[in-house]
Amino acid sequence: MIRMETKKERVRKPDWLKIKLNTNENYSGLKKMMREKQLHTVCEEAKCPNIHECWAVRRTATFMILGDVCTRACRFCAVKTGLPTELDWLEPERVADSVVQMNLKHVVITAVARDDLKDGGAGVFAETVRAIRRKSPLTSIEVLPSDMGGVYENLKTLLEARPDILNHNIETVRRLSNRVRARAKYDRSLEFLRRAKEMLSDIPTKSSIMVGLGETKEEIIESMDDLRKNRVNILTIGQYLQPTKNHLPVIKYWTPAEFAELKEIALSKGFDHCEAGPLVRSSYHADEQVDQATKKIQGVSI
């Protein structure tokens, strides 16, 4: 007799996801600097298990600009939701100063969704890219915005600052998108990525999928095809982890072997680079991704 799972039961977390965070002196010092400069990082907000490797070893970090209150309430995300009030035009300079102080090789700039702003935050995004260019010209810059309402001019404002890579996550497969994401639309995200490539064909585009929310392997492959049809160069695939009991539960923990298979499928479909694994996040090994994709774009027309 098969016993039905009750609402209180949870899928048991496998051993390969049980990693202790490394909070050594490098981590503590960098965290202190972030607080002094009134900055936020996704690395900390999401309690990323890769934070020590990225900050202290690979010299990469992901800054979250435009405050720490998001206007959307996606059911997978632990970032605070509400109505933001501040717009800090001094933030770009503080981010750039931190990039210099941390001696970053690669920086990712993401943000909360700011649907309360006409430009979706594109202006502050662009100024942050320009400030980093001035103060740390050898640092490669990746931007990870929301869809900014799907407004063409907002994307144009951001891309005029010429980041090295444009990242926008579809997050999940088409069937689950409305349930997982708030206000964002699957096809609007694909259009956002397509338009970015049309505006600046020499800049790599990138997207990410979480697995473990009830999607099938066939649906993941369909999403890969959707991204390739819109000329996306880089794909990351990672395991969804439920941040609190109020968020969507994990339906399945995909195994390392299954992630390895998904990576091979993605590469066979023409992605220039794919990172896939239980602990992979959108910015994982981002420095390698931009280097490899840029070289392929310059050498081969996609």
N, C-alpha and C positions, 0 to 999 in steps of 0.2 A: 504494500500500500504506500502510495506517494504522499508525503505530508506537505501540505500547502504552506508557503512562507507567510508569516504574519507581518503586519506593518512594523512591529518592533524589531524584527530580525534584520540583521545587516549582513551583507556579504563580507566574509572575513578577509582582512587585509593580508596579502601574501608576504612572505619573508623578504622578497626582493624590494619591497617598498618601505621596509623598516630601517630608516637611516637616521642616525643621530646627527643633529646640526652641530657644526664645528664653530664654536664661538670663541676663537682665540683672540690674541691681542690685535691682529690685523683687522678682524671683523669688528671688535669693540671700538677701535680707533676710528674706523670709517663710519660706524653708526653714530658716534659722538659728533663727527664732523657734519653729518647729514642733519642732525637736530640743531646744531649751531647755525646752520645756513637755512633752516626752515624748509628743508626739502623732503620729498617723499620718494621712495623707491618701491617698485613692484616686488623687487627681491625680498624686501622686508615684509610688506603688506601680505604677500602670499606665502610667507614662511618657506621660501624656495630652498630645497635641499642642496641646490647647486651654488648657493650664495658665496661660500668661501672660495670655491674653485674659480668662480667668475671674478670676484672682487680682487682677491689677493694673488691668484696664479695667472689667470688669463687676461687680467686688467680690462674687464668689461663690466658694465653695469647698466641697469634699466631705471631711468628716472621717470617718475610720474608727475607731470606738470598739471597746471590748471586746478590746483587744490586736491583735496582728498574726499570730496563729496560728489558722487555721480548722479546725474539726472535720470539714469535708467536703473532698473532693478532686475538684472539678469539672474536667473535662478541657479547659476553655477558660481557666481562671483561673490567674494566676501567684502568687496569695497563698499564703504558706506553709501547709502542712497538718500537723496533728499533734494533740496533746492539750494544750490551754491549761491553765495552772495559776493564773493571776492573775485577780482580779476587782477592779478599781481603782475604788472609790466616790468618789475625789477627781477622777477624770477629767472628769465633767460640768462641774465648776467651771473646770477648765483649758481645756476647749473653749470655754466661755462667755467666759472672759477673752480668748482668742484671737480670737473673733468681734468683740469690742469693739476690740481692738488693730488688727485688720485692717479695721475699719469696714465689715463685710460688709452688703450689702443683702439677700442671700439665702444661706442655708446649708443644705447637705444633710448629714444625719447617716446614715451607713451603718455596717455592722459586719461582722466575720467571723461566720460561723455558729457559734453556741455551743450545740451539741447536748448538751454536758456539763452545762448549767445547766437546772434545772427550768423556769425562766421563759423560757429561750432568750435571755436578756439584756434582756428587756422592761423590767425595773426600771431598769437603767442608762440605757437609751434614754429612758425617761420623765423621769428626773432630769436628763438632758442637755437635753431640751426645756425643762423648767421653769427650769433655770439660765440658759439663753439668754434666755428670756422676762423674767427678772428683770433681767439686766444689759444686754440689748440689745433692748428692747421693739419697736423699729421693724424689726428683722430678721425676714424671713419664714423659716419653718423647714419643711424637707422631710425626711421620714424614709424611709430605704430599708432595711428589715429583710429578713432571710431569712424563710422561712415559719414560723419559731419552732416547728417541729414540728407545725404545723397546729392548735395548741391555742388554743381560743377565748379562754380567760382571759388568755393572754399577749398576744394582740392587743388585748384590752380594756384591759389595764394600760397599753399603749403609747398607745392612742388617748385615754385619760382625760387625758393631758397636752395634748391638742388641738394637734397639729402643724397647719401650714397645708396640707400635702399628704402623702398616703400613697402611696409608690412601692414596688412589688414587681415584680420582673422575671420574666417567663416565660422569657426568654433565647432560646428557639428554638421551632420548630414542634413539634406533638405527636409526630410520627413520630421525631424526633431527640432528644427530651427525655431519655429514659433513658440514651442514649449520651453526651450532652453534660453533663448535670447529675448530681451525686452526692447520693443520698438524696431530693432534691427531686422532687416529682411535678407533672406538668403540671396535672392537675385540682385538686390541692391548692392550687396557686398561684392558680388561678381562684377557688376557694372563698375563699381568703384575701382576695382583692380584693373579692369580693362581700360578704363579711361586714363588711369595713371600711366599705363604702358603706352597709350596713344599719345599722351602729352610728352613723355620723356622715354623714348624707346631704349635708351642706353642705360637706364637705371633698373636694376633687378627688382622684381616684385616678389612678394612672399606671403604665404598664408599658413594657418595652423588649424588642426583638427584635434579635438579631445575625443578619446574613445572611452567606453565604459558606461554610456548613458542609455544603452539599449539599441544602438545601431548594429547593422549587420556588416559583414565583410564586403558584401556586394554593394551596399550603400556607400561605404567608404571609397570603394573603387569608382563609383559613379561621381562622387565629389572630386576625386582626383581628375577625372575626365572633364568635369565642369571647370576646374581651375586651369587645366591645360588649354582648354578651348579659349580661355581668356588670357592666355600667354603668361601665366604665373610661372616664375622660374624656380622658386624654392618652396618646399613644403616641410613643416614639422608636425609630428604626430606624437601625442603624449597621453598618459593615463589621467582621466578625470579623477580628482579626489574631493570628496564632499567636505567643504570647509566648516559647516555647522549643521546641526540637525534640521535647521530650517531650509536648507538647500536641497537640491535634487539628490536622491540617493544614488550610490554606485550600483549599477546593475551587473557589471562584470569587470573583473580585473584581467586585462589582456596579458598574456605571458610574453617574456622576452623573445621567445621563438616566433610568436605571432607578429610582434613588432618588426622583427628582422624580415619576415615575409612581406609585410606591408611596405617596408623600405625598398625591397627589391622590385616590387610591383610599381612603386612610384618612379623609380629610376628608369624602369623599362618603358614608362609612358613619356619620358622626355624631360622630367624635372632635372635641372642642373645640379641640384643638391637636395638631399632629404635627410633629416634627422628623425629617427623614430625609436622610441623606447619608453619604458614606464615612467622615468623621471625627466623626460624631455619636456621642456617648456618652450614657448615661442622664441625666446632669446637665447636658448642653449647653443653654445658654440657659434654665436652669431657672427663673430669675427671671421671665422673660416667660411661661413656661408657667403658673405658679401664678396670675399676675395675670389672664391671659386666661380661664383655666378658672373661677376663682372668680367673675369677673364674669358669665360665662354661666350658672353654676349659680344665682347669686342672681337672675338675670333670667328664666331659662327652666328649667322642671322637666324633668329628663332621665329 
